[in-house]
Amino acid sequence: MPESRRLLIAYTRRFDAEIKKAGARTALYMVWPSYARRGDFAGVSQSYAAAANDVKALLLPAGDAWRAAWATDAGLPLYGSDGFHPSPMGTYLAALVIYEQIFASPPPAVPVPATAQPVADLLRRAAHETVVALTSR
């Protein structure tokens, strides 16, 4: 929503000033719209990208990684039961993105049951491709 974007940019500027005073760099954790508003993914992505660009913040594009994962398997349960917060799988995907963006390399592999390995591999690829796409812009 336009008003939400304006507020995100304004508050990012406000916090960025304090963050820079402390000698750090702002990082913005791009989230996702609620399940009921899942058609708003592009707008959420654009809002977070605009806010990050405005202050030269590090963008952590978790919401974009959700879309990348769904492009391979639309049935992945990334939302939690409330249709807003992430499921454990959605949390894992967001964590992969955050790690790779902060450390500029994919995270070490986490042991998972053999039956879960294909999904874990899919999530790792989605996170990596999302970060690579963002950094190559």
DSSP file (Angstrom, degrees, kcal/mol; ACC not computed):
  #  RESIDUE AA STRUCTURE BP1 BP2  ACC     N-H-->O    O-->H-N    N-H-->O    O-->H-N    TCO  KAPPA ALPHA  PHI   PSI    X-CA   Y-CA   Z-CA
    1    1 A M     >        0   0    0      0, 0.0     4,-2.3     0, 0.0     5,-0.2   0.000 360.0 360.0 360.0 142.0    0.0    0.0    0.0
    2    2 A P  H  >  +     0   0    0      0, 0.0     4,-2.3     0, 0.0     5,-0.2   0.890 360.0  49.7 -56.0 -43.0    1.4    3.5   -0.8
    3    3 A E  H  > S+     0   0    0      1,-0.2     4,-2.4     2,-0.2     5,-0.2   0.903 109.5  51.7 -65.1 -39.4    1.0    4.7    2.8
    4    4 A S  H  > S+     0   0    0      2,-0.2     4,-2.6     1,-0.2    -1,-0.2   0.901 109.4  50.5 -62.6 -40.7    2.8    1.6    4.1
    5    5 A R  H  X S+     0   0    0     -4,-2.3     4,-2.4     2,-0.2     5,-0.2   0.925 109.8  49.9 -63.5 -44.1    5.7    2.2    1.7
    6    6 A R  H  X S+     0   0    0     -4,-2.3     4,-2.5     1,-0.2    -2,-0.2   0.920 112.9  46.8 -60.8 -43.2    6.0    5.9    2.8
    7    7 A L  H  X S+     0   0    0     -4,-2.4     4,-2.8     2,-0.2     5,-0.3   0.905 110.4  52.5 -66.5 -40.9    6.0    4.8    6.5
    8    8 A L  H  X S+     0   0    0     -4,-2.6     4,-2.1     1,-0.2    -2,-0.2   0.928 112.8  44.9 -60.2 -44.9    8.6    2.1    5.8
    9    9 A I  H  X S+     0   0    0     -4,-2.4     4,-2.2     2,-0.2    -2,-0.2   0.924 113.8  49.5 -65.6 -44.3   10.9    4.5    4.1
   10   10 A A  H  X S+     0   0    0     -4,-2.5     4,-2.1    -5,-0.2    -2,-0.2   0.929 114.9  42.8 -62.4 -46.3   10.4    7.2    6.8
   11   11 A Y  H  X S+     0   0    0     -4,-2.8     4,-2.7     2,-0.2     5,-0.3   0.832 110.5  56.3 -72.8 -30.5   11.1    4.9    9.7
   12   12 A T  H  X S+     0   0    0     -4,-2.1     4,-2.7    -5,-0.3    -1,-0.2   0.927 108.8  47.9 -63.8 -42.6   14.0    3.2    7.9
   13   13 A R  H  X S+     0   0    0     -4,-2.2     4,-1.9     2,-0.2    -2,-0.2   0.925 111.9  50.2 -60.5 -44.4   15.6    6.7    7.5
   14   14 A R  H  X S+     0   0    0     -4,-2.1     4,-1.1     1,-0.2    -2,-0.2   0.938 116.4  39.5 -62.2 -48.5   14.9    7.4   11.2
   15   15 A F  H  X S+     0   0    0     -4,-2.7     4,-2.8     1,-0.2    -1,-0.2   0.870 110.2  60.8 -70.2 -35.5   16.5    4.2   12.4
   16   16 A D  H  X S+     0   0    0     -4,-2.7     4,-2.9    -5,-0.3     5,-0.2   0.893 100.0  55.3 -59.1 -40.3   19.3    4.4    9.9
   17   17 A A  H  X S+     0   0    0     -4,-1.9     4,-1.6     1,-0.2    -1,-0.2   0.923 112.3  42.5 -59.6 -43.4   20.5    7.6   11.3
   18   18 A E  H  X S+     0   0    0     -4,-1.1     4,-1.3     2,-0.2    -2,-0.2   0.889 113.0  52.9 -69.8 -39.5   20.8    6.0   14.8
   19   19 A I  H  <>S+     0   0    0     -4,-2.8     5,-2.1     1,-0.2     3,-0.4   0.921 109.2  49.2 -62.2 -44.0   22.3    2.9   13.4
   20   20 A K  H ><5S+     0   0    0     -4,-2.9     3,-1.6     1,-0.2    -1,-0.2   0.860 104.3  59.3 -65.4 -35.1   25.0    4.9   11.5
   21   21 A K  H 3<5S+     0   0    0     -4,-1.6    -1,-0.2     1,-0.3    -2,-0.2   0.838 104.4  51.7 -59.4 -31.7   25.7    6.8   14.7
   22   22 A A  T 3<5S-     0   0    0     -4,-1.3    -1,-0.3    -3,-0.4    -2,-0.2   0.449 122.3-110.0 -85.0  -0.4   26.6    3.5   16.3
   23   23 A G  T < 5S+     0   0    0     -3,-1.6    -3,-0.2     1,-0.3     2,-0.2   0.702  79.8 116.0  82.6  20.0   29.0    2.7   13.4
   24   24 A A      < -     0   0    0     -5,-2.1     2,-0.4    -6,-0.1    -1,-0.3  -0.569  62.4-116.4-114.2 177.8   26.8    0.0   11.9
   25   25 A R        -     0   0    0     -2,-0.2     2,-0.1    -3,-0.1    32,-0.1  -0.949  29.3-115.5-117.9 137.8   24.9   -0.6    8.7
   26   26 A T        -     0   0    0     -2,-0.4    32,-2.9    29,-0.2     2,-0.4  -0.445  27.0-166.9 -70.0 140.2   21.1   -0.9    8.4
   27   27 A A  E     -a   58   0A   0     30,-0.2     2,-0.6    -2,-0.1    32,-0.2  -0.999   7.5-151.0-127.7 133.0   19.8   -4.2    7.2
   28   28 A L  E     -a   59   0A   0     30,-2.9    32,-3.2    -2,-0.4     2,-1.0  -0.919   6.4-146.3-110.2 122.6   16.1   -4.6    6.2
   29   29 A Y  E     -a   60   0A   0     -2,-0.6     2,-0.5    30,-0.2    30,-0.1  -0.748  17.7-146.5 -86.9 100.1   14.4   -8.0    6.6
   30   30 A M        -     0   0    0     30,-2.0    33,-1.2    -2,-1.0    32,-0.5  -0.561  22.6-174.2 -71.2 120.8   12.0   -8.1    3.7
   31   31 A V        -     0   0    0     -2,-0.5    32,-0.3    31,-0.2    17,-0.1   0.092  18.0-111.1 -95.1-150.3    8.9  -10.0    4.8
   32   32 A W        -     0   0    0     52,-0.2     3,-0.1    31,-0.1     6,-0.1  -0.940  28.4 -97.8-144.5 157.4    5.9  -11.2    2.9
   33   33 A P        -     0   0    0      0, 0.0     5,-0.1     0, 0.0     8,-0.0  -0.354  52.3 -86.8 -74.5 163.7    2.2  -10.2    2.8
   34   34 A S    >   -     0   0    0      1,-0.1     3,-1.2     3,-0.1    50,-0.2  -0.210  42.1-104.3 -62.4 162.1   -0.3  -12.3    4.8
   35   35 A Y  G >  S+     0   0    0     48,-3.7     3,-1.5     1,-0.3     4,-0.1   0.891 123.5  56.8 -56.3 -40.3   -1.8  -15.3    3.1
   36   36 A A  G 3  S+     0   0    0     47,-0.4    -1,-0.3     1,-0.3     3,-0.2   0.742 115.4  37.3 -65.0 -22.4   -5.0  -13.3    2.5
   37   37 A R  G X  S+     0   0    0     -3,-1.2     3,-2.9     1,-0.1    -1,-0.3   0.004  73.8 132.6-116.1  26.8   -3.0  -10.6    0.6
   38   38 A R  G X   +     0   0    0     -3,-1.5     3,-1.1     1,-0.3    -1,-0.1   0.654  62.4  72.2 -60.0 -14.8   -0.5  -12.9   -1.1
   39   39 A G  G 3  S+     0   0    0      1,-0.2     3,-0.3    -3,-0.2    -1,-0.3   0.559  85.6  69.8 -71.7  -6.8   -1.2  -11.0   -4.4
   40   40 A D  G <>  +     0   0    0     -3,-2.9     4,-2.4    -6,-0.2    -1,-0.2   0.267  61.5 109.6 -95.0  10.9    0.8   -8.2   -2.8
   41   41 A F  H <> S+     0   0    0     -3,-1.1     4,-2.6     1,-0.2     5,-0.2   0.907  78.2  50.7 -54.5 -45.2    4.2   -9.9   -3.0
   42   42 A A  H  > S+     0   0    0     -3,-0.3     4,-2.5     1,-0.2    -1,-0.2   0.911 111.1  48.4 -61.8 -42.2    5.5   -7.6   -5.7
   43   43 A G  H  > S+     0   0    0      2,-0.2     4,-2.3    -4,-0.2    -1,-0.2   0.894 111.1  49.8 -65.5 -40.2    4.4   -4.5   -3.8
   44   44 A V  H  X S+     0   0    0     -4,-2.4     4,-2.5     2,-0.2     5,-0.2   0.940 111.9  48.9 -62.3 -46.5    6.1   -5.7   -0.6
   45   45 A S  H  X S+     0   0    0     -4,-2.6     4,-2.4    -5,-0.2    -2,-0.2   0.925 111.9  48.3 -58.9 -46.3    9.3   -6.4   -2.5
   46   46 A Q  H  X S+     0   0    0     -4,-2.5     4,-2.3    -5,-0.2    -1,-0.2   0.883 110.8  51.8 -63.3 -38.6    9.3   -3.0   -4.2
   47   47 A S  H  X S+     0   0    0     -4,-2.3     4,-2.3     2,-0.2    -2,-0.2   0.937 112.5  43.7 -64.9 -46.8    8.6   -1.2   -0.8
   48   48 A Y  H  X S+     0   0    0     -4,-2.5     4,-2.6     1,-0.2     5,-0.2   0.893 113.5  51.4 -67.7 -38.5   11.5   -2.9    0.9
   49   49 A A  H  X S+     0   0    0     -4,-2.4     4,-2.6    -5,-0.2    -1,-0.2   0.907 110.9  48.9 -63.0 -41.2   13.9   -2.5   -2.0
   50   50 A A  H  X S+     0   0    0     -4,-2.3     4,-2.1    -5,-0.2    -2,-0.2   0.916 112.6  47.2 -65.0 -43.0   13.0    1.3   -2.1
   51   51 A A  H  X S+     0   0    0     -4,-2.3     4,-1.0     2,-0.2     6,-0.2   0.911 114.7  46.4 -66.1 -41.7   13.6    1.7    1.6
   52   52 A A  H >X>S+     0   0    0     -4,-2.6     5,-2.8     1,-0.2     4,-0.7   0.926 113.3  48.8 -66.1 -44.0   16.9   -0.2    1.5
   53   53 A N  H ><5S+     0   0    0     -4,-2.6     3,-0.6     1,-0.2    -1,-0.2   0.874 102.9  63.2 -62.1 -37.7   18.0    1.7   -1.5
   54   54 A D  H 3<5S+     0   0    0     -4,-2.1    -1,-0.2     1,-0.2    -2,-0.2   0.834 119.7  22.5 -58.1 -35.5   17.1    5.0    0.1
   55   55 A V  H <<5S-     0   0    0     -4,-1.0    -1,-0.2    -3,-0.6   -29,-0.2   0.271 108.9-111.0-117.0   9.7   19.6    4.6    2.9
   56   56 A K  T <<5 +     0   0    0     -4,-0.7    -3,-0.2    -3,-0.6    -4,-0.1   0.891  61.5 166.2  60.2  41.4   22.0    2.1    1.2
   57   57 A A      < -     0   0    0     -5,-2.8     2,-0.5    -6,-0.2   -30,-0.2  -0.402  45.1-102.3 -82.8 161.2   20.9   -0.6    3.6
   58   58 A L  E     -a   27   0A   0    -32,-2.9   -30,-2.9    -2,-0.1     2,-0.5  -0.754  37.8-142.7 -80.5 125.5   21.6   -4.3    3.2
   59   59 A L  E     -a   28   0A   0     -2,-0.5   -30,-0.2   -32,-0.2   -10,-0.0  -0.813  11.5-162.8 -96.8 128.9   18.4   -6.0    1.9
   60   60 A L  E     -a   29   0A   0    -32,-3.2     2,-2.2    -2,-0.5   -30,-2.0  -0.833  12.4-161.8-108.7  89.2   17.5   -9.4    3.3
   61   61 A P     >  +     0   0    0      0, 0.0     4,-1.7     0, 0.0     5,-0.1  -0.315  34.3 146.0 -82.0  61.2   15.0  -10.5    0.6
   62   62 A A  H  > S+     0   0    0     -2,-2.2     4,-1.9   -32,-0.5   -31,-0.2   0.912  72.6  54.5 -61.3 -43.4   13.2  -13.4    2.4
   63   63 A G  H  > S+     0   0    0    -33,-1.2     4,-1.6    -3,-0.3    -1,-0.2   0.877 106.9  51.0 -59.8 -38.4    9.9  -12.6    0.8
   64   64 A D  H  > S+     0   0    0      1,-0.2     4,-2.1     2,-0.2    -1,-0.2   0.869 106.7  54.8 -66.4 -35.5   11.5  -12.8   -2.6
   65   65 A A  H  X S+     0   0    0     -4,-1.7     4,-2.7     2,-0.2    -2,-0.2   0.856 102.3  57.4 -66.6 -33.9   12.9  -16.2   -1.7
   66   66 A W  H  X S+     0   0    0     -4,-1.9     4,-2.5     1,-0.2    -1,-0.2   0.948 108.3  46.4 -59.2 -46.6    9.4  -17.5   -0.8
   67   67 A R  H  X S+     0   0    0     -4,-1.6     4,-1.5     1,-0.2    -2,-0.2   0.894 111.3  52.0 -63.3 -38.8    8.3  -16.6   -4.3
   68   68 A A  H  X S+     0   0    0     -4,-2.1     4,-0.7     2,-0.2    -1,-0.2   0.906 110.6  47.9 -64.0 -41.3   11.4  -18.3   -5.8
   69   69 A A  H >X S+     0   0    0     -4,-2.7     4,-2.3     1,-0.2     3,-1.1   0.921 110.5  51.2 -65.7 -43.2   10.7  -21.5   -3.8
   70   70 A W  H 3< S+     0   0    0     -4,-2.5    -1,-0.2     1,-0.3    -2,-0.2   0.761  97.8  67.4 -66.4 -24.3    7.0  -21.5   -4.8
   71   71 A A  H 3< S+     0   0    0     -4,-1.5    -1,-0.3    -5,-0.2     3,-0.2   0.802 111.3  35.0 -64.7 -26.6    8.1  -21.2   -8.5
   72   72 A T  H << S+     0   0    0     -3,-1.1     2,-0.3    -4,-0.7    -2,-0.2   0.823 139.7  12.2 -91.9 -39.3    9.6  -24.7   -8.1
   73   73 A D    ><  -     0   0    0     -4,-2.3     3,-1.8    -5,-0.1    -1,-0.2  -0.790  60.4-171.8-144.3  96.0    6.9  -26.1   -5.8
   74   74 A A  T 3  S+     0   0    0     -2,-0.3    -4,-0.1     1,-0.3    -3,-0.1   0.613  83.0  65.2 -64.8 -12.3    3.8  -24.1   -5.3
   75   75 A G  T 3   +     0   0    0     -5,-0.1    -1,-0.3     2,-0.1    -5,-0.1   0.396  66.5 128.4 -93.1   3.4    2.6  -26.4   -2.5
   76   76 A L    <   -     0   0    0     -3,-1.8     2,-1.7     1,-0.1     3,-0.3  -0.409  61.5-131.5 -62.3 129.0    5.4  -25.6    0.0
   77   77 A P        +     0   0    0      0, 0.0    13,-0.5     0, 0.0    12,-0.4  -0.563  49.0 149.1 -83.8  80.2    3.9  -24.7    3.3
   78   78 A L        +     0   0    0     -2,-1.7     9,-2.7    11,-0.2    12,-0.2   0.758  51.4  75.6 -85.4 -25.8    5.8  -21.5    4.1
   79   79 A Y  B    S-B   86   0B   0      7,-0.3    10,-0.1    -3,-0.3     6,-0.1  -0.602  79.6-128.1 -83.7 147.2    3.0  -19.8    6.0
   80   80 A G    >   -     0   0    0      5,-3.8     3,-1.9    -2,-0.2     7,-0.2  -0.207  42.1 -82.8 -79.0-178.5    2.2  -20.8    9.6
   81   81 A S  T 3  S+     0   0    0      1,-0.3    -1,-0.1     5,-0.1    -2,-0.0   0.716 127.3  59.9 -63.9 -22.1   -1.3  -21.8   10.7
   82   82 A D  T 3  S-     0   0    0      3,-0.1    -1,-0.3     4,-0.1   -47,-0.1   0.514 106.2-124.4 -85.3  -2.8   -2.3  -18.1   11.2
   83   83 A G  S <  S+     0   0    0     -3,-1.9   -48,-3.7     2,-0.2   -47,-0.4   0.671  97.0  62.1  71.6  15.7   -1.6  -17.3    7.6
   84   84 A F  S    S+     0   0    0      1,-0.3   -52,-0.2   -50,-0.2    -1,-0.1   0.549  86.7  60.8-133.3 -57.6    0.8  -14.5    8.5
   85   85 A H  S    S-     0   0    0      1,-0.1    -5,-3.8    -6,-0.1    -1,-0.3  -0.366  90.8 -96.8 -76.5 159.1    3.8  -15.8   10.4
   86   86 A P  B     -B   79   0B   0      0, 0.0    -7,-0.3     0, 0.0    -5,-0.1  -0.418  27.6-126.8 -77.6 152.1    6.1  -18.3    8.8
   87   87 A S     >  -     0   0    0     -9,-2.7     4,-2.6    -7,-0.2     5,-0.2  -0.292  43.7 -91.1 -74.7 174.1    6.0  -22.0    9.3
   88   88 A P  H  > S+     0   0    0      0, 0.0     4,-2.4     0, 0.0     5,-0.1   0.895 133.1  51.1 -55.3 -38.0    9.2  -23.8   10.3
   89   89 A M  H  > S+     0   0    0    -12,-0.4     4,-2.3     2,-0.2   -11,-0.2   0.919 110.1  47.8 -66.0 -43.4    9.9  -24.2    6.6
   90   90 A G  H  > S+     0   0    0    -13,-0.5     4,-2.2   -12,-0.2    -1,-0.2   0.874 112.0  50.6 -63.8 -37.1    9.3  -20.5    5.9
   91   91 A T  H  X S+     0   0    0     -4,-2.6     4,-2.5     2,-0.2    -2,-0.2   0.914 109.0  51.1 -65.0 -43.9   11.6  -19.6    8.8
   92   92 A Y  H  X S+     0   0    0     -4,-2.4     4,-2.2     2,-0.2    -2,-0.2   0.920 110.3  49.2 -59.9 -45.3   14.3  -21.9    7.6
   93   93 A L  H  X S+     0   0    0     -4,-2.3     4,-1.9     1,-0.2    -1,-0.2   0.919 111.3  48.9 -62.2 -44.0   14.1  -20.3    4.1
   94   94 A A  H  X S+     0   0    0     -4,-2.2     4,-2.5     1,-0.2    -1,-0.2   0.909 110.1  52.2 -61.7 -41.2   14.3  -16.8    5.6
   95   95 A A  H  X S+     0   0    0     -4,-2.5     4,-2.7     1,-0.2     5,-0.2   0.882 106.2  53.8 -63.4 -38.9   17.3  -17.8    7.7
   96   96 A L  H  X S+     0   0    0     -4,-2.2     4,-2.3     2,-0.2    -1,-0.2   0.921 110.7  46.7 -60.7 -43.5   19.1  -19.1    4.7
   97   97 A V  H  X S+     0   0    0     -4,-1.9     4,-2.5     2,-0.2     5,-0.2   0.934 112.6  49.1 -63.9 -47.0   18.6  -15.8    2.9
   98   98 A I  H  X S+     0   0    0     -4,-2.5     4,-2.5     2,-0.2     5,-0.3   0.937 112.4  48.0 -60.6 -47.8   19.8  -13.8    5.9
   99   99 A Y  H  X S+     0   0    0     -4,-2.7     4,-3.0     1,-0.2     6,-0.3   0.953 113.5  46.5 -58.3 -51.0   22.9  -15.9    6.4
  100  100 A E  H  X S+     0   0    0     -4,-2.3     4,-1.2    -5,-0.2     5,-0.5   0.873 113.6  48.2 -64.1 -37.1   23.9  -15.7    2.8
  101  101 A Q  H  < S+     0   0    0     -4,-2.5    -1,-0.2    -5,-0.2    -2,-0.2   0.915 116.8  42.0 -69.2 -41.9   23.3  -12.0    2.5
  102  102 A I  H  < S+     0   0    0     -4,-2.5    -2,-0.2    -5,-0.2    -1,-0.2   0.922 126.1  31.8 -71.6 -43.6   25.3  -11.1    5.7
  103  103 A F  H  < S-     0   0    0     -4,-3.0    -1,-0.2    -5,-0.3    -2,-0.2   0.448  98.5-129.9 -97.8  -0.6   28.2  -13.5    5.1
  104  104 A A  S  < S+     0   0    0     -4,-1.2    -3,-0.2    -5,-0.3    -4,-0.1   0.812  80.4  76.9  56.0  33.5   28.3  -13.4    1.3
  105  105 A S  S    S-     0   0    0     -5,-0.5    -2,-0.2    -6,-0.3    -1,-0.1  -0.950  91.8 -89.4-162.5 151.5   28.3  -17.1    1.1
  106  106 A P        -     0   0    0      0, 0.0     3,-0.1     0, 0.0    -9,-0.1  -0.301  51.8-104.9 -61.2 147.6   25.7  -19.9    1.4
  107  107 A P        -     0   0    0      0, 0.0     3,-0.1     0, 0.0   -11,-0.0  -0.312  42.9 -89.1 -69.6 157.1   25.4  -21.3    4.9
  108  108 A P        -     0   0    0      0, 0.0     2,-0.1     0, 0.0     0, 0.0  -0.319  55.6 -90.8 -61.6 151.3   26.9  -24.7    5.8
  109  109 A A        -     0   0    0     -3,-0.1     0, 0.0     1,-0.1     0, 0.0  -0.385  36.3-143.6 -65.3 139.3   24.6  -27.6    5.2
  110  110 A V        -     0   0    0     -3,-0.1     2,-0.1    -2,-0.1    -1,-0.1  -0.902  25.3-110.4-103.5 129.9   22.4  -28.6    8.1
  111  111 A P        +     0   0    0      0, 0.0     3,-0.0     0, 0.0    -1,-0.0  -0.388  44.9 173.6 -62.4 133.0   21.7  -32.3    8.6
  112  112 A V        -     0   0    0     -2,-0.1     5,-0.1     1,-0.0    -3,-0.0  -0.927  41.5 -81.9-132.5 158.3   18.1  -33.2    7.8
  113  113 A P    >>  -     0   0    0      0, 0.0     3,-1.8     0, 0.0     4,-0.8  -0.299  44.4-114.1 -57.4 146.6   16.3  -36.5    7.6
  114  114 A A  G >4 S+     0   0    0      1,-0.3     3,-0.7     2,-0.2    -2,-0.0   0.830 116.7  58.0 -53.8 -35.2   16.8  -38.1    4.2
  115  115 A T  G 34 S+     0   0    0      1,-0.2    -1,-0.3     2,-0.1     4,-0.2   0.761 108.8  45.7 -69.3 -22.8   13.2  -37.7    3.4
  116  116 A A  G <> S+     0   0    0     -3,-1.8     4,-2.5     1,-0.1     3,-0.3   0.526  87.1  93.0 -94.4  -7.4   13.4  -34.0    3.9
  117  117 A Q  H <X S+     0   0    0     -4,-0.8     4,-2.8    -3,-0.7     5,-0.2   0.879  80.5  54.0 -59.1 -42.8   16.6  -33.5    1.8
  118  118 A P  H  > S+     0   0    0      0, 0.0     4,-2.0     0, 0.0    -1,-0.2   0.909 112.8  44.2 -59.9 -39.3   14.9  -32.7   -1.5
  119  119 A V  H  > S+     0   0    0     -3,-0.3     4,-2.6    -4,-0.2    -2,-0.2   0.914 112.5  51.7 -70.3 -41.7   12.9  -29.9    0.1
  120  120 A A  H  X S+     0   0    0     -4,-2.5     4,-2.3     1,-0.2    -1,-0.2   0.914 110.9  48.7 -59.9 -42.3   16.0  -28.6    2.0
  121  121 A D  H  X S+     0   0    0     -4,-2.8     4,-2.4    -5,-0.2    -1,-0.2   0.905 110.1  51.4 -63.6 -41.7   17.9  -28.6   -1.3
  122  122 A L  H  X S+     0   0    0     -4,-2.0     4,-2.5    -5,-0.2    -2,-0.2   0.922 111.3  47.6 -60.9 -44.8   15.1  -26.7   -3.0
  123  123 A L  H  X S+     0   0    0     -4,-2.6     4,-2.5     2,-0.2    -2,-0.2   0.895 110.5  51.3 -65.5 -40.3   15.0  -24.1   -0.2
  124  124 A R  H  X S+     0   0    0     -4,-2.3     4,-2.6    -5,-0.2    -1,-0.2   0.916 111.8  47.5 -62.8 -42.6   18.8  -23.7   -0.4
  125  125 A R  H  X S+     0   0    0     -4,-2.4     4,-3.1     2,-0.2     5,-0.3   0.926 111.7  50.0 -63.6 -44.4   18.7  -23.1   -4.1
  126  126 A A  H  X S+     0   0    0     -4,-2.5     4,-2.0     2,-0.2    -2,-0.2   0.921 112.9  46.6 -61.8 -43.7   15.8  -20.6   -3.8
  127  127 A A  H  X S+     0   0    0     -4,-2.5     4,-2.3     2,-0.2     5,-0.2   0.946 115.1  46.3 -62.3 -48.5   17.7  -18.7   -1.2
  128  128 A H  H  X S+     0   0    0     -4,-2.6     4,-2.8     1,-0.2     5,-0.2   0.934 113.0  48.4 -62.1 -47.6   20.9  -18.7   -3.1
  129  129 A E  H  X S+     0   0    0     -4,-3.1     4,-2.4     1,-0.2    -1,-0.2   0.867 111.1  51.9 -62.5 -35.8   19.3  -17.7   -6.4
  130  130 A T  H  X S+     0   0    0     -4,-2.0     4,-2.0    -5,-0.3    -1,-0.2   0.928 112.3  44.4 -65.8 -45.2   17.4  -14.9   -4.7
  131  131 A V  H  X S+     0   0    0     -4,-2.3     4,-2.6     2,-0.2    -2,-0.2   0.918 114.0  49.8 -66.8 -43.1   20.5  -13.4   -3.2
  132  132 A V  H  X S+     0   0    0     -4,-2.8     4,-1.4     1,-0.2    -2,-0.2   0.921 110.4  50.5 -61.2 -43.5   22.5  -13.8   -6.4
  133  133 A A  H  < S+     0   0    0     -4,-2.4     4,-0.2    -5,-0.2    -1,-0.2   0.889 112.6  47.4 -62.2 -38.9   19.7  -12.1   -8.4
  134  134 A L  H >< S+     0   0    0     -4,-2.0     3,-1.2     1,-0.2    -2,-0.2   0.922 112.8  46.9 -69.1 -43.3   19.6   -9.2   -5.9
  135  135 A T  H 3< S+     0   0    0     -4,-2.6    -1,-0.2     1,-0.2    -2,-0.2   0.680 107.4  58.0 -76.2 -15.6   23.4   -8.7   -5.8
  136  136 A S  T 3<        0   0    0     -4,-1.4    -1,-0.2     1,-0.2    -2,-0.2   0.437 360.0 360.0 -92.5   2.2   23.7   -8.8   -9.6
  137  137 A R    <         0   0    0     -3,-1.2    -1,-0.2    -4,-0.2    -2,-0.1   0.484 360.0 360.0 -73.3 360.0   21.2   -5.9  -10.1
